[in-house]
Amino acid sequence: MIGVLALQGNFTKHIELLKRLGISSTEVRYPDQLNNIDGLVLPGGESSVISDSIVRNDLLQPIIEFSRFNKKSK
């Protein structure tokens, strides 16, 4: 299952594309949702808005830890 960060930007287009490719995906808005995915897509957009949204939703450290865990498990 691939998560798509759904805080800002056109994340629905990413989910639609993954679906067309036969890849199951889910919107990610909260830190605990990172426990249920194998990868994370960060949609493009205004970087300062995305950064602020990540911090405001307490996702910064969980995303960092998620990326470290997934890098080690490969």
Helices and strands as residue ranges (DSSP letters): E 2-5, H 11-20, E 25-28, G 31-36, E 39-41, H 47-56, H 60-72
